[in-house]
Amino acid sequence: MPIYEYVCDDCGEHYERIVMKQNTIISCPKCTSGKHTIQLSVFAAPANGHKSSAASSTTASPGGCACTPSTCGCH
């Protein structure tokens, strides 16, 4: 079930909806307007398809970056 993120074109409210069918009518929860823009969603995916724990997840990139879930030396 895809979850889509929207921003209302009339009032600027940001909201999410689970969309089961393409013809689902989406309206703003704040002003009930049907005018909206779909936003790009940001999602997280485990590196290499593996789950990692905070204690053991340190990755090194070819440039020497050593990132953990709480810190990143890349930026």
Secondary structure, 3 states (H helix, E strand, C coil): CCEEEEEECCCCCEEEEECCCCCCCCCCCCCCCCCEEEECCCCCCCHHHCCCCCCCCCEECCCCCEECCCCCCCC
